[in-house]
Amino acid sequence: MSQAWPGPHGAPVTGHVPVLRLGDVLLVTLQGDLHDSTAQQLQEDLAETIVRSGATGVVIDVSGVEIVDSFLGRVLAEIAGQTGLLAARTVLVGMRPAVAITLVELGLTLPGVHTALSTEVAMDLLSRQAPSSRFGGLGQERL
């Protein structure tokens, strides 16, 4: 069952970036440009939602992103770092070839971010892998 997860004041998780809860996984779909304030709000809301819901994974769909820059790369890496510290894993899906090429050219390796070709594959990977530890472990398993 999917549902929109309410934010701290009962509103949707973010005003500009929808977040759906699919079981133990949060699904974030990025469309177009991600501005500073939206990115910061998304990071805060995701961290709060992971803690409150007990989500063990975050799938970020970037199929709607045509151009990537160092800001977006940094945001994705920060989200992965935060989710990892909260014992959840991040999987990036829907990456266009031009986006992958640009990330490599910018030298952005996105530590802590796993990738999958589709949301379905990401959900399968997250369901098959046990979380590192809901009790504070720093395990770094590979998907």
N, CA, C and O atoms as a GROMACS GRO file, in nm:
protein
  572
    1MET      N    1   0.084  -0.117   0.000
    1MET     CA    2   0.000   0.000   0.000
    1MET      C    3   0.088   0.123   0.000
    1MET      O    4   0.178   0.134   0.083
    2SER      N    5   0.065   0.215  -0.090
    2SER     CA    6   0.144   0.337  -0.094
    2SER      C    7   0.065   0.450  -0.030
    2SER      O    8  -0.058   0.453  -0.035
    3GLN      N    9   0.138   0.540   0.031
    3GLN     CA   10   0.074   0.655   0.093
    3GLN      C   11   0.170   0.771   0.094
    3GLN      O   12   0.291   0.753   0.100
    4ALA      N   13   0.114   0.893   0.090
    4ALA     CA   14   0.195   1.011   0.110
    4ALA      C   15   0.218   1.022   0.259
    4ALA      O   16   0.124   1.010   0.337
    5TRP      N   17   0.340   1.044   0.300
    5TRP     CA   18   0.373   1.051   0.442
    5TRP      C   19   0.368   1.195   0.487
    5TRP      O   20   0.434   1.280   0.426
    6PRO      N   21   0.291   1.227   0.591
    6PRO     CA   22   0.279   1.366   0.632
    6PRO      C   23   0.408   1.420   0.690
    6PRO      O   24   0.485   1.347   0.752
    7GLY      N   25   0.431   1.548   0.669
    7GLY     CA   26   0.547   1.616   0.724
    7GLY      C   27   0.523   1.653   0.869
    7GLY      O   28   0.424   1.612   0.928
    8PRO      N   29   0.615   1.733   0.928
    8PRO     CA   30   0.609   1.764   1.069
    8PRO      C   31   0.480   1.834   1.112
    8PRO      O   32   0.439   1.823   1.227
    9HIS      N   33   0.416   1.906   1.022
    9HIS     CA   34   0.296   1.981   1.058
    9HIS      C   35   0.172   1.925   0.989
    9HIS      O   36   0.073   1.997   0.973
   10GLY      N   37   0.177   1.798   0.947
   10GLY     CA   38   0.062   1.733   0.887
   10GLY      C   39   0.050   1.756   0.736
   10GLY      O   40  -0.036   1.695   0.672
   11ALA      N   41   0.133   1.842   0.679
   11ALA     CA   42   0.130   1.869   0.535
   11ALA      C   43   0.205   1.758   0.464
   11ALA      O   44   0.275   1.680   0.529
   12PRO      N   45   0.192   1.748   0.330
   12PRO     CA   46   0.273   1.650   0.258
   12PRO      C   47   0.421   1.671   0.289
   12PRO      O   48   0.461   1.780   0.330
   13VAL      N   49   0.501   1.568   0.269
   13VAL     CA   50   0.640   1.569   0.312
   13VAL      C   51   0.717   1.690   0.260
   13VAL      O   52   0.792   1.751   0.336
   14THR      N   53   0.701   1.727   0.137
   14THR     CA   54   0.759   1.852   0.088
   14THR      C   55   0.661   1.914  -0.008
   14THR      O   56   0.577   1.846  -0.065
   15GLY      N   57   0.673   2.046  -0.025
   15GLY     CA   58   0.583   2.114  -0.115
   15GLY      C   59   0.615   2.086  -0.261
   15GLY      O   60   0.526   2.093  -0.346
   16HIS      N   61   0.740   2.056  -0.292
   16HIS     CA   62   0.780   2.043  -0.431
   16HIS      C   63   0.827   1.904  -0.472
   16HIS      O   64   0.826   1.871  -0.590
   17VAL      N   65   0.868   1.824  -0.377
   17VAL     CA   66   0.918   1.690  -0.408
   17VAL      C   67   0.830   1.588  -0.337
   17VAL      O   68   0.837   1.574  -0.214
   18PRO      N   69   0.748   1.516  -0.413
   18PRO     CA   70   0.660   1.417  -0.349
   18PRO      C   71   0.740   1.299  -0.294
   18PRO      O   72   0.837   1.254  -0.355
   19VAL      N   73   0.700   1.250  -0.178
   19VAL     CA   74   0.761   1.134  -0.117
   19VAL      C   75   0.650   1.035  -0.086
   19VAL      O   76   0.555   1.067  -0.014
   20LEU      N   77   0.663   0.915  -0.140
   20LEU     CA   78   0.564   0.810  -0.115
   20LEU      C   79   0.627   0.702  -0.029
   20LEU      O   80   0.746   0.672  -0.042
   21ARG      N   81   0.548   0.646   0.058
   21ARG     CA   82   0.594   0.533   0.138
   21ARG      C   83   0.536   0.406   0.079
   21ARG      O   84   0.414   0.392   0.067
   22LEU      N   85   0.623   0.314   0.041
   22LEU     CA   86   0.584   0.185  -0.014
   22LEU      C   87   0.639   0.078   0.080
   22LEU      O   88   0.751   0.031   0.060
   23GLY      N   89   0.562   0.039   0.179
   23GLY     CA   90   0.612  -0.054   0.279
   23GLY      C   91   0.722   0.011   0.360
   23GLY      O   92   0.701   0.115   0.423
   24ASP      N   93   0.840  -0.052   0.360
   24ASP     CA   94   0.954   0.001   0.435
   24ASP      C   95   1.044   0.091   0.351
   24ASP      O   96   1.155   0.124   0.393
   25VAL      N   97   0.997   0.131   0.233
   25VAL     CA   98   1.079   0.211   0.141
   25VAL      C   99   1.010   0.343   0.111
   25VAL      O  100   0.888   0.348   0.092
   26LEU      N  101   1.089   0.450   0.106
   26LEU     CA  102   1.039   0.581   0.065
   26LEU      C  103   1.080   0.604  -0.080
   26LEU      O  104   1.196   0.580  -0.116
   27LEU      N  105   0.987   0.649  -0.162
   27LEU     CA  106   1.013   0.675  -0.303
   27LEU      C  107   1.008   0.825  -0.327
   27LEU      O  108   0.907   0.890  -0.298
   28VAL      N  109   1.117   0.879  -0.380
   28VAL     CA  110   1.129   1.022  -0.411
   28VAL      C  111   1.148   1.035  -0.561
   28VAL      O  112   1.235   0.969  -0.619
   29THR      N  113   1.068   1.119  -0.625
   29THR     CA  114   1.081   1.141  -0.768
   29THR      C  115   1.125   1.285  -0.792
   29THR      O  116   1.053   1.379  -0.759
   30LEU      N  117   1.244   1.301  -0.850
   30LEU     CA  118   1.294   1.435  -0.880
   30LEU      C  119   1.258   1.470  -1.024
   30LEU      O  120   1.280   1.391  -1.116
   31GLN      N  121   1.204   1.589  -1.043
   31GLN     CA  122   1.167   1.639  -1.175
   31GLN      C  123   1.233   1.774  -1.196
   31GLN      O  124   1.216   1.865  -1.114
   32GLY      N  125   1.306   1.789  -1.303
   32GLY     CA  126   1.367   1.918  -1.335
   32GLY      C  127   1.473   1.960  -1.235
   32GLY      O  128   1.542   1.876  -1.178
   33ASP      N  129   1.484   2.091  -1.215
   33ASP     CA  130   1.586   2.146  -1.126
   33ASP      C  131   1.545   2.134  -0.980
   33ASP      O  132   1.427   2.142  -0.946
   34LEU      N  133   1.644   2.114  -0.894
   34LEU     CA  134   1.622   2.109  -0.751
   34LEU      C  135   1.688   2.233  -0.692
   34LEU      O  136   1.810   2.247  -0.697
   35HIS      N  137   1.609   2.323  -0.637
   35HIS     CA  138   1.661   2.448  -0.583
   35HIS      C  139   1.709   2.429  -0.439
   35HIS      O  140   1.671   2.333  -0.373
   36ASP      N  141   1.792   2.522  -0.392
   36ASP     CA  142   1.853   2.512  -0.259
   36ASP      C  143   1.752   2.486  -0.148
   36ASP      O  144   1.768   2.392  -0.070
   37SER      N  145   1.647   2.567  -0.141
   37SER     CA  146   1.551   2.554  -0.031
   37SER      C  147   1.475   2.422  -0.041
   37SER      O  148   1.448   2.359   0.062
   38THR      N  149   1.441   2.380  -0.162
   38THR     CA  150   1.371   2.254  -0.181
   38THR      C  151   1.461   2.138  -0.141
   38THR      O  152   1.415   2.043  -0.077
   39ALA      N  153   1.587   2.143  -0.178
   39ALA     CA  154   1.681   2.036  -0.145
   39ALA      C  155   1.699   2.025   0.006
   39ALA      O  156   1.700   1.914   0.060
   40GLN      N  157   1.713   2.137   0.073
   40GLN     CA  158   1.730   2.135   0.218
   40GLN      C  159   1.606   2.080   0.286
   40GLN      O  160   1.616   2.000   0.379
   41GLN      N  161   1.488   2.123   0.240
   41GLN     CA  162   1.364   2.074   0.299
   41GLN      C  163   1.348   1.924   0.274
   41GLN      O  164   1.304   1.851   0.363
   42LEU      N  165   1.384   1.878   0.155
   42LEU     CA  166   1.376   1.736   0.124
   42LEU      C  167   1.465   1.655   0.217
   42LEU      O  168   1.423   1.552   0.269
   43GLN      N  169   1.589   1.701   0.238
   43GLN     CA  170   1.682   1.630   0.326
   43GLN      C  171   1.626   1.620   0.468
   43GLN      O  172   1.630   1.514   0.530
   44GLU      N  173   1.574   1.731   0.519
   44GLU     CA  174   1.520   1.733   0.655
   44GLU      C  175   1.398   1.642   0.666
   44GLU      O  176   1.385   1.565   0.761
   45ASP      N  177   1.308   1.652   0.569
   45ASP     CA  178   1.186   1.572   0.572
   45ASP      C  179   1.215   1.423   0.559
   45ASP      O  180   1.152   1.340   0.625
   46LEU      N  181   1.310   1.388   0.472
   46LEU     CA  182   1.345   1.247   0.457
   46LEU      C  183   1.401   1.191   0.587
   46LEU      O  184   1.363   1.082   0.629
   47ALA      N  185   1.492   1.265   0.651
   47ALA     CA  186   1.550   1.217   0.777
   47ALA      C  187   1.441   1.197   0.883
   47ALA      O  188   1.438   1.094   0.950
   48GLU      N  189   1.352   1.295   0.897
   48GLU     CA  190   1.243   1.283   0.994
   48GLU      C  191   1.151   1.165   0.961
   48GLU      O  192   1.110   1.092   1.050
   49THR      N  193   1.121   1.148   0.834
   49THR     CA  194   1.029   1.043   0.792
   49THR      C  195   1.091   0.905   0.813
   49THR      O  196   1.021   0.811   0.852
   50ILE      N  197   1.220   0.891   0.787
   50ILE     CA  198   1.288   0.763   0.811
   50ILE      C  199   1.279   0.725   0.958
   50ILE      O  200   1.246   0.611   0.991
   51VAL      N  201   1.307   0.820   1.045
   51VAL     CA  202   1.303   0.793   1.189
   51VAL      C  203   1.161   0.761   1.234
   51VAL      O  204   1.139   0.664   1.306
   52ARG      N  205   1.066   0.840   1.191
   52ARG     CA  206   0.928   0.824   1.234
   52ARG      C  207   0.865   0.696   1.178
   52ARG      O  208   0.790   0.628   1.249
   53SER      N  209   0.893   0.662   1.053
   53SER     CA  210   0.828   0.549   0.987
   53SER      C  211   0.905   0.418   1.001
   53SER      O  212   0.848   0.311   0.983
   54GLY      N  213   1.033   0.427   1.032
   54GLY     CA  214   1.116   0.306   1.036
   54GLY      C  215   1.154   0.256   0.898
   54GLY      O  216   1.190   0.140   0.883
   55ALA      N  217   1.146   0.342   0.798
   55ALA     CA  218   1.182   0.302   0.661
   55ALA      C  219   1.327   0.253   0.657
   55ALA      O  220   1.414   0.307   0.725
   56THR      N  221   1.350   0.149   0.578
   56THR     CA  222   1.484   0.092   0.567
   56THR      C  223   1.551   0.123   0.433
   56THR      O  224   1.665   0.085   0.410
   57GLY      N  225   1.479   0.192   0.346
   57GLY     CA  226   1.535   0.226   0.216
   57GLY      C  227   1.473   0.350   0.157
   57GLY      O  228   1.359   0.385   0.188
   58VAL      N  229   1.550   0.416   0.071
   58VAL     CA  230   1.503   0.533  -0.004
   58VAL      C  231   1.539   0.510  -0.150
   58VAL      O  232   1.656   0.486  -0.183
   59VAL      N  233   1.440   0.518  -0.236
   59VAL     CA  234   1.462   0.508  -0.380
   59VAL      C  235   1.442   0.647  -0.437
   59VAL      O  236   1.336   0.707  -0.420
   60ILE      N  237   1.544   0.698  -0.505
   60ILE     CA  238   1.537   0.831  -0.567
   60ILE      C  239   1.533   0.812  -0.718
   60ILE      O  240   1.630   0.764  -0.778
   61ASP      N  241   1.421   0.849  -0.778
   61ASP     CA  242   1.403   0.838  -0.923
   61ASP      C  243   1.446   0.969  -0.988
   61ASP      O  244   1.384   1.073  -0.965
   62VAL      N  245   1.552   0.962  -1.068
   62VAL     CA  246   1.604   1.082  -1.135
   62VAL      C  247   1.575   1.080  -1.285
   62VAL      O  248   1.640   1.150  -1.362
   63SER      N  249   1.477   0.999  -1.327
   63SER     CA  250   1.447   0.991  -1.470
   63SER      C  251   1.396   1.124  -1.525
   63SER      O  252   1.404   1.147  -1.646
   64GLY      N  253   1.344   1.211  -1.440
   64GLY     CA  254   1.296   1.342  -1.483
   64GLY      C  255   1.403   1.449  -1.481
   64GLY      O  256   1.375   1.566  -1.510
   65VAL      N  257   1.526   1.412  -1.446
   65VAL     CA  258   1.637   1.508  -1.441
   65VAL      C  259   1.717   1.497  -1.570
   65VAL      O  260   1.773   1.392  -1.602
   66GLU      N  261   1.721   1.606  -1.645
   66GLU     CA  262   1.795   1.605  -1.772
   66GLU      C  263   1.937   1.656  -1.758
   66GLU      O  264   2.027   1.612  -1.830
   67ILE      N  265   1.958   1.749  -1.665
   67ILE     CA  266   2.090   1.809  -1.647
   67ILE      C  267   2.129   1.796  -1.500
   67ILE      O  268   2.050   1.826  -1.411
   68VAL      N  269   2.250   1.751  -1.477
   68VAL     CA  270   2.299   1.738  -1.340
   68VAL      C  271   2.420   1.829  -1.324
   68VAL      O  272   2.499   1.846  -1.417
   69ASP      N  273   2.433   1.886  -1.206
   69ASP     CA  274   2.550   1.969  -1.177
   69ASP      C  275   2.607   1.925  -1.043
   69ASP      O  276   2.556   1.832  -0.980
   70SER      N  277   2.712   1.993  -0.999
   70SER     CA  278   2.776   1.953  -0.874
   70SER      C  279   2.683   1.970  -0.755
   70SER      O  280   2.694   1.895  -0.657
   71PHE      N  281   2.591   2.066  -0.760
   71PHE     CA  282   2.495   2.085  -0.651
   71PHE      C  283   2.407   1.962  -0.635
   71PHE      O  284   2.392   1.911  -0.524
   72LEU      N  285   2.348   1.914  -0.743
   72LEU     CA  286   2.262   1.798  -0.736
   72LEU      C  287   2.340   1.674  -0.692
   72LEU      O  288   2.290   1.594  -0.613
   73GLY      N  289   2.461   1.660  -0.742
   73GLY     CA  290   2.546   1.548  -0.700
   73GLY      C  291   2.573   1.552  -0.551
   73GLY      O  292   2.569   1.449  -0.484
   74ARG      N  293   2.601   1.670  -0.499
   74ARG     CA  294   2.626   1.686  -0.356
   74ARG      C  295   2.501   1.654  -0.275
   74ARG      O  296   2.509   1.587  -0.172
   75VAL      N  297   2.385   1.700  -0.321
   75VAL     CA  298   2.259   1.674  -0.251
   75VAL      C  299   2.233   1.523  -0.245
   75VAL      O  300   2.198   1.471  -0.140
   76LEU      N  301   2.251   1.454  -0.356
   76LEU     CA  302   2.229   1.309  -0.359
   76LEU      C  303   2.325   1.237  -0.263
   76LEU      O  304   2.284   1.145  -0.192
   77ALA      N  305   2.451   1.279  -0.262
   77ALA     CA  306   2.548   1.218  -0.171
   77ALA      C  307   2.512   1.247  -0.025
   77ALA      O  308   2.527   1.159   0.060
   78GLU      N  309   2.466   1.367   0.005
   78GLU     CA  310   2.427   1.402   0.142
   78GLU      C  311   2.305   1.322   0.186
   78GLU      O  312   2.299   1.276   0.300
   79ILE      N  313   2.208   1.305   0.097
   79ILE     CA  314   2.091   1.225   0.131
   79ILE      C  315   2.134   1.082   0.162
   79ILE      O  316   2.088   1.023   0.260
   80ALA      N  317   2.221   1.025   0.080
   80ALA     CA  318   2.269   0.889   0.103
   80ALA      C  319   2.343   0.879   0.236
   80ALA      O  320   2.327   0.782   0.310
   81GLY      N  321   2.424   0.979   0.266
   81GLY     CA  322   2.497   0.979   0.393
   81GLY      C  323   2.403   0.985   0.512
   81GLY      O  324   2.421   0.913   0.610
   82GLN      N  325   2.302   1.071   0.503
   82GLN     CA  326   2.205   1.083   0.612
   82GLN      C  327   2.125   0.956   0.629
   82GLN      O  328   2.106   0.909   0.742
   83THR      N  329   2.078   0.898   0.519
   83THR     CA  330   1.998   0.777   0.530
   83THR      C  331   2.082   0.662   0.584
   83THR      O  332   2.033   0.579   0.661
   84GLY      N  333   2.209   0.656   0.545
   84GLY     CA  334   2.297   0.552   0.596
   84GLY      C  335   2.317   0.562   0.746
   84GLY      O  336   2.320   0.461   0.815
   85LEU      N  337   2.331   0.684   0.796
   85LEU     CA  338   2.346   0.702   0.940
   85LEU      C  339   2.218   0.668   1.015
   85LEU      O  340   2.222   0.639   1.135
   86LEU      N  341   2.106   0.670   0.946
   86LEU     CA  342   1.977   0.634   1.006
   86LEU      C  343   1.940   0.489   0.975
   86LEU      O  344   1.823   0.451   0.987
   87ALA      N  345   2.039   0.409   0.935
   87ALA     CA  346   2.024   0.265   0.908
   87ALA      C  347   1.929   0.235   0.793
   87ALA      O  348   1.858   0.134   0.795
   88ALA      N  349   1.928   0.322   0.693
   88ALA     CA  350   1.852   0.297   0.571
   88ALA      C  351   1.949   0.306   0.453
   88ALA      O  352   2.058   0.360   0.466
   89ARG      N  353   1.908   0.251   0.339
   89ARG     CA  354   1.994   0.254   0.221
   89ARG      C  355   1.929   0.334   0.110
   89ARG      O  356   1.807   0.343   0.102
   90THR      N  357   2.012   0.394   0.025
   90THR     CA  358   1.964   0.476  -0.085
   90THR      C  359   1.999   0.410  -0.217
   90THR      O  360   2.112   0.367  -0.239
   91VAL      N  361   1.899   0.404  -0.306
   91VAL     CA  362   1.921   0.351  -0.441
   91VAL      C  363   1.871   0.456  -0.539
   91VAL      O  364   1.757   0.503  -0.530
   92LEU      N  365   1.956   0.493  -0.633
   92LEU     CA  366   1.925   0.590  -0.737
   92LEU      C  367   1.880   0.515  -0.862
   92LEU      O  368   1.947   0.422  -0.906
   93VAL      N  369   1.765   0.554  -0.919
   93VAL     CA  370   1.713   0.485  -1.037
   93VAL      C  371   1.680   0.585  -1.148
   93VAL      O  372   1.664   0.704  -1.123
   94GLY      N  373   1.672   0.532  -1.270
   94GLY     CA  374   1.627   0.613  -1.383
   94GLY      C  375   1.730   0.710  -1.437
   94GLY      O  376   1.695   0.809  -1.502
   95MET      N  377   1.858   0.683  -1.411
   95MET     CA  378   1.961   0.776  -1.455
   95MET      C  379   1.979   0.769  -1.607
   95MET      O  380   1.998   0.661  -1.663
   96ARG      N  381   1.973   0.883  -1.671
   96ARG     CA  382   1.997   0.890  -1.816
   96ARG      C  383   2.147   0.881  -1.842
   96ARG      O  384   2.228   0.920  -1.758
   97PRO      N  385   2.185   0.829  -1.958
   97PRO     CA  386   2.328   0.818  -1.990
   97PRO      C  387   2.400   0.952  -1.980
   97PRO      O  388   2.513   0.958  -1.931
   98ALA      N  389   2.338   1.060  -2.026
   98ALA     CA  390   2.404   1.192  -2.021
   98ALA      C  391   2.428   1.236  -1.877
   98ALA      O  392   2.529   1.300  -1.848
   99VAL      N  393   2.338   1.201  -1.788
   99VAL     CA  394   2.354   1.236  -1.646
   99VAL      C  395   2.470   1.157  -1.587
   99VAL      O  396   2.552   1.212  -1.514
  100ALA      N  397   2.478   1.027  -1.619
  100ALA     CA  398   2.588   0.944  -1.570
  100ALA      C  399   2.722   0.996  -1.620
  100ALA      O  400   2.820   1.003  -1.545
  101ILE      N  401   2.727   1.032  -1.747
  101ILE     CA  402   2.851   1.085  -1.806
  101ILE      C  403   2.892   1.214  -1.737
  101ILE      O  404   3.010   1.233  -1.705
  102THR      N  405   2.796   1.302  -1.714
  102THR     CA  406   2.826   1.430  -1.649
  102THR      C  407   2.877   1.408  -1.507
  102THR      O  408   2.973   1.474  -1.465
  103LEU      N  409   2.814   1.318  -1.432
  103LEU     CA  410   2.861   1.290  -1.296
  103LEU      C  411   3.005   1.243  -1.295
  103LEU      O  412   3.085   1.285  -1.212
  104VAL      N  413   3.039   1.154  -1.389
  104VAL     CA  414   3.177   1.106  -1.398
  104VAL      C  415   3.271   1.219  -1.437
  104VAL      O  416   3.379   1.232  -1.379
  105GLU      N  417   3.231   1.302  -1.533
  105GLU     CA  418   3.315   1.414  -1.574
  105GLU      C  419   3.338   1.514  -1.461
  105GLU      O  420   3.444   1.575  -1.453
  106LEU      N  421   3.238   1.530  -1.374
  106LEU     CA  422   3.251   1.620  -1.260
  106LEU      C  423   3.328   1.556  -1.144
  106LEU      O  424   3.359   1.623  -1.045
  107GLY      N  425   3.359   1.428  -1.158
  107GLY     CA  426   3.432   1.358  -1.053
  107GLY      C  427   3.346   1.325  -0.932
  107GLY      O  428   3.398   1.306  -0.822
  108LEU      N  429   3.214   1.317  -0.952
  108LEU     CA  430   3.122   1.288  -0.842
  108LEU      C  431   3.094   1.138  -0.837
  108LEU      O  432   3.023   1.085  -0.923
  109THR      N  433   3.149   1.071  -0.738
  109THR     CA  434   3.132   0.927  -0.726
  109THR      C  435   3.009   0.888  -0.645
  109THR      O  436   2.970   0.771  -0.646
  110LEU      N  437   2.948   0.982  -0.576
  110LEU     CA  438   2.827   0.960  -0.496
  110LEU      C  439   2.844   0.844  -0.398
  110LEU      O  440   2.776   0.742  -0.410
  111PRO      N  441   2.934   0.860  -0.302
  111PRO     CA  442   2.954   0.753  -0.204
  111PRO      C  443   2.826   0.724  -0.127
  111PRO      O  444   2.752   0.815  -0.090
  112GLY      N  445   2.800   0.597  -0.104
  112GLY     CA  446   2.681   0.556  -0.031
  112GLY      C  447   2.556   0.544  -0.116
  112GLY      O  448   2.451   0.502  -0.066
  113VAL      N  449   2.566   0.580  -0.244
  113VAL     CA  450   2.451   0.572  -0.334
  113VAL      C  451   2.467   0.448  -0.421
  113VAL      O  452   2.566   0.433  -0.492
  114HIS      N  453   2.369   0.360  -0.413
  114HIS     CA  454   2.366   0.244  -0.501
  114HIS      C  455   2.279   0.282  -0.620
  114HIS      O  456   2.200   0.376  -0.612
  115THR      N  457   2.292   0.210  -0.730
  115THR     CA  458   2.212   0.240  -0.848
  115THR      C  459   2.140   0.116  -0.897
  115THR      O  460   2.184   0.003  -0.874
  116ALA      N  461   2.028   0.138  -0.965
  116ALA     CA  462   1.952   0.032  -1.030
  116ALA      C  463   1.892   0.092  -1.156
  116ALA      O  464   1.874   0.213  -1.166
  117LEU      N  465   1.862   0.007  -1.252
  117LEU     CA  466   1.809   0.056  -1.379
  117LEU      C  467   1.663   0.095  -1.371
  117LEU      O  468   1.615   0.174  -1.453
  118SER      N  469   1.590   0.040  -1.274
  118SER     CA  470   1.448   0.073  -1.262
  118SER      C  471   1.406   0.071  -1.115
  118SER      O  472   1.476   0.019  -1.029
  119THR      N  473   1.290   0.130  -1.089
  119THR     CA  474   1.236   0.131  -0.953
  119THR      C  475   1.205  -0.012  -0.909
  119THR      O  476   1.226  -0.047  -0.793
  120GLU      N  477   1.155  -0.092  -1.000
  120GLU     CA  478   1.124  -0.231  -0.967
  120GLU      C  479   1.248  -0.306  -0.920
  120GLU      O  480   1.243  -0.378  -0.821
  121VAL      N  481   1.359  -0.290  -0.991
  121VAL     CA  482   1.484  -0.356  -0.953
  121VAL      C  483   1.532  -0.302  -0.819
  121VAL      O  484   1.578  -0.380  -0.734
  122ALA      N  485   1.522  -0.171  -0.798
  122ALA     CA  486   1.564  -0.111  -0.670
  122ALA      C  487   1.483  -0.167  -0.553
  122ALA      O  488   1.538  -0.200  -0.449
  123MET      N  489   1.352  -0.176  -0.572
  123MET     CA  490   1.267  -0.230  -0.466
  123MET      C  491   1.303  -0.375  -0.436
  123MET      O  492   1.304  -0.417  -0.320
  124ASP      N  493   1.333  -0.451  -0.540
  124ASP     CA  494   1.373  -0.590  -0.522
  124ASP      C  495   1.505  -0.599  -0.446
  124ASP      O  496   1.520  -0.681  -0.355
  125LEU      N  497   1.602  -0.516  -0.484
  125LEU     CA  498   1.731  -0.516  -0.415
  125LEU      C  499   1.715  -0.480  -0.268
  125LEU      O  500   1.774  -0.544  -0.182
  126LEU      N  501   1.636  -0.380  -0.240
  126LEU     CA  502   1.616  -0.338  -0.101
  126LEU      C  503   1.543  -0.444  -0.020
  126LEU      O  504   1.571  -0.462   0.099
  127SER      N  505   1.451  -0.515  -0.083
  127SER     CA  506   1.376  -0.617  -0.009
  127SER      C  507   1.461  -0.741   0.018
  127SER      O  508   1.439  -0.811   0.116
  128ARG      N  509   1.559  -0.768  -0.069
  128ARG     CA  510   1.644  -0.886  -0.051
  128ARG      C  511   1.759  -0.863   0.044
  128ARG      O  512   1.810  -0.959   0.102
  129GLN      N  513   1.800  -0.739   0.062
  129GLN     CA  514   1.914  -0.710   0.149
  129GLN      C  515   1.866  -0.671   0.288
  129GLN      O  516   1.776  -0.588   0.302
  130ALA      N  517   1.924  -0.731   0.388
  130ALA     CA  518   1.888  -0.696   0.526
  130ALA      C  519   1.946  -0.559   0.558
  130ALA      O  520   2.056  -0.527   0.512
  131PRO      N  521   1.876  -0.477   0.635
  131PRO     CA  522   1.931  -0.348   0.675
  131PRO      C  523   2.058  -0.369   0.756
  131PRO      O  524   2.074  -0.472   0.822
  132SER      N  525   2.149  -0.271   0.752
  132SER     CA  526   2.276  -0.284   0.823
  132SER      C  527   2.253  -0.306   0.971
  132SER      O  528   2.315  -0.394   1.030
  133SER      N  529   2.168  -0.229   1.031
  133SER     CA  530   2.128  -0.249   1.170
  133SER      C  531   2.035  -0.136   1.210
  133SER      O  532   2.069  -0.019   1.194
  134ARG      N  533   1.921  -0.169   1.261
  134ARG     CA  534   1.828  -0.067   1.309
  134ARG      C  535   1.871  -0.022   1.448
  134ARG      O  536   1.805   0.061   1.509
  135PHE      N  537   1.984  -0.078   1.499
  135PHE     CA  538   2.028  -0.046   1.634
  135PHE      C  539   2.162   0.025   1.634
  135PHE      O  540   2.234   0.020   1.733
  136GLY      N  541   2.198   0.092   1.524
  136GLY     CA  542   2.315   0.178   1.525
  136GLY      C  543   2.439   0.124   1.458
  136GLY      O  544   2.544   0.186   1.471
  137GLY      N  545   2.432   0.012   1.388
  137GLY     CA  546   2.550  -0.041   1.321
  137GLY      C  547   2.589   0.045   1.202
  137GLY      O  548   2.504   0.116   1.147
  138LEU      N  549   2.713   0.039   1.162
  138LEU     CA  550   2.761   0.117   1.048
  138LEU      C  551   2.794   0.027   0.931
  138LEU      O  552   2.884   0.059   0.852
  139GLY      N  553   2.725  -0.084   0.917
  139GLY     CA  554   2.753  -0.179   0.809
  139GLY      C  555   2.743  -0.114   0.673
  139GLY      O  556   2.656  -0.030   0.650
  140GLN      N  557   2.830  -0.151   0.582
  140GLN     CA  558   2.831  -0.097   0.446
  140GLN      C  559   2.821  -0.211   0.347
  140GLN      O  560   2.917  -0.241   0.276
  141GLU      N  561   2.704  -0.274   0.341
  141GLU     CA  562   2.687  -0.382   0.245
  141GLU      C  563   2.666  -0.326   0.106
  141GLU      O  564   2.621  -0.212   0.089
  142ARG      N  565   2.697  -0.405   0.006
  142ARG     CA  566   2.681  -0.365  -0.134
  142ARG      C  567   2.556  -0.430  -0.188
  142ARG      O  568   2.526  -0.545  -0.156
  143LEU      N  569   2.482  -0.357  -0.272
  143LEU     CA  570   2.364  -0.414  -0.337
  143LEU      C  571   2.404  -0.470  -0.471
  143LEU      O  572   2.319  -0.523  -0.543
   0.00000   0.00000   0.00000
